[in-house]
Amino acid sequence: MKRPTGSHPLYLASSVTEKALAASSEERLHSVLATLEQCRTVLTKDARPETAKLVSLAILQLRMELNQVADLELKALCDVLTPVAGPLDTSHDPKSPQGQRGGALAVLKLVK
């Protein structure tokens, strides 16, 4: 009986399986992302802003993972968007333009 030559079929099958698992894992993460976005919408409509912000952070973390964005890259973006030496914090002052936006810049601040 002649021995088979070439790549071992088991090796090829396992590499295909690994690729399929990676694709399946990414699809599941996209599904989780969609679910989290729906949860955030419901929480916002139900006037639960603090919980909605926590879910937003989970969404941000998941998007960073899916798009391979490093923590340092996000920090650099936050540094660019956050004024270095601005006026007093007016994010809670409803008369200020930033206070009316809900303090969106404060949410971008990275804490690690």
Secondary structure as a PSIPRED ss2 file (coil, helix, strand):
# PSIPRED VFORMAT (PSIPRED V4.0)

   1 M C   1.000  0.000  0.000
   2 K C   1.000  0.000  0.000
   3 R C   1.000  0.000  0.000
   4 P C   1.000  0.000  0.000
   5 T C   1.000  0.000  0.000
   6 G C   1.000  0.000  0.000
   7 S C   1.000  0.000  0.000
   8 H C   1.000  0.000  0.000
   9 P H   0.000  1.000  0.000
  10 L H   0.000  1.000  0.000
  11 Y H   0.000  1.000  0.000
  12 L H   0.000  1.000  0.000
  13 A H   0.000  1.000  0.000
  14 S H   0.000  1.000  0.000
  15 S H   0.000  1.000  0.000
  16 V H   0.000  1.000  0.000
  17 T H   0.000  1.000  0.000
  18 E H   0.000  1.000  0.000
  19 K H   0.000  1.000  0.000
  20 A H   0.000  1.000  0.000
  21 L H   0.000  1.000  0.000
  22 A H   0.000  1.000  0.000
  23 A H   0.000  1.000  0.000
  24 S H   0.000  1.000  0.000
  25 S H   0.000  1.000  0.000
  26 E H   0.000  1.000  0.000
  27 E H   0.000  1.000  0.000
  28 R H   0.000  1.000  0.000
  29 L H   0.000  1.000  0.000
  30 H H   0.000  1.000  0.000
  31 S H   0.000  1.000  0.000
  32 V H   0.000  1.000  0.000
  33 L H   0.000  1.000  0.000
  34 A H   0.000  1.000  0.000
  35 T H   0.000  1.000  0.000
  36 L H   0.000  1.000  0.000
  37 E H   0.000  1.000  0.000
  38 Q H   0.000  1.000  0.000
  39 C H   0.000  1.000  0.000
  40 R H   0.000  1.000  0.000
  41 T H   0.000  1.000  0.000
  42 V H   0.000  1.000  0.000
  43 L H   0.000  1.000  0.000
  44 T H   0.000  1.000  0.000
  45 K H   0.000  1.000  0.000
  46 D C   1.000  0.000  0.000
  47 A C   1.000  0.000  0.000
  48 R C   1.000  0.000  0.000
  49 P H   0.000  1.000  0.000
  50 E H   0.000  1.000  0.000
  51 T H   0.000  1.000  0.000
  52 A H   0.000  1.000  0.000
  53 K H   0.000  1.000  0.000
  54 L H   0.000  1.000  0.000
  55 V H   0.000  1.000  0.000
  56 S H   0.000  1.000  0.000
  57 L H   0.000  1.000  0.000
  58 A H   0.000  1.000  0.000
  59 I H   0.000  1.000  0.000
  60 L H   0.000  1.000  0.000
  61 Q H   0.000  1.000  0.000
  62 L H   0.000  1.000  0.000
  63 R H   0.000  1.000  0.000
  64 M H   0.000  1.000  0.000
  65 E H   0.000  1.000  0.000
  66 L H   0.000  1.000  0.000
  67 N C   1.000  0.000  0.000
  68 Q C   1.000  0.000  0.000
  69 V C   1.000  0.000  0.000
  70 A C   1.000  0.000  0.000
  71 D H   0.000  1.000  0.000
  72 L H   0.000  1.000  0.000
  73 E H   0.000  1.000  0.000
  74 L H   0.000  1.000  0.000
  75 K H   0.000  1.000  0.000
  76 A H   0.000  1.000  0.000
  77 L H   0.000  1.000  0.000
  78 C H   0.000  1.000  0.000
  79 D H   0.000  1.000  0.000
  80 V H   0.000  1.000  0.000
  81 L H   0.000  1.000  0.000
  82 T C   1.000  0.000  0.000
  83 P C   1.000  0.000  0.000
  84 V C   1.000  0.000  0.000
  85 A C   1.000  0.000  0.000
  86 G C   1.000  0.000  0.000
  87 P C   1.000  0.000  0.000
  88 L C   1.000  0.000  0.000
  89 D C   1.000  0.000  0.000
  90 T C   1.000  0.000  0.000
  91 S C   1.000  0.000  0.000
  92 H C   1.000  0.000  0.000
  93 D C   1.000  0.000  0.000
  94 P C   1.000  0.000  0.000
  95 K C   1.000  0.000  0.000
  96 S C   1.000  0.000  0.000
  97 P H   0.000  1.000  0.000
  98 Q H   0.000  1.000  0.000
  99 G H   0.000  1.000  0.000
 100 Q H   0.000  1.000  0.000
 101 R H   0.000  1.000  0.000
 102 G C   1.000  0.000  0.000
 103 G C   1.000  0.000  0.000
 104 A H   0.000  1.000  0.000
 105 L H   0.000  1.000  0.000
 106 A H   0.000  1.000  0.000
 107 V H   0.000  1.000  0.000
 108 L H   0.000  1.000  0.000
 109 K C   1.000  0.000  0.000
 110 L C   1.000  0.000  0.000
 111 V C   1.000  0.000  0.000
 112 K C   1.000  0.000  0.000
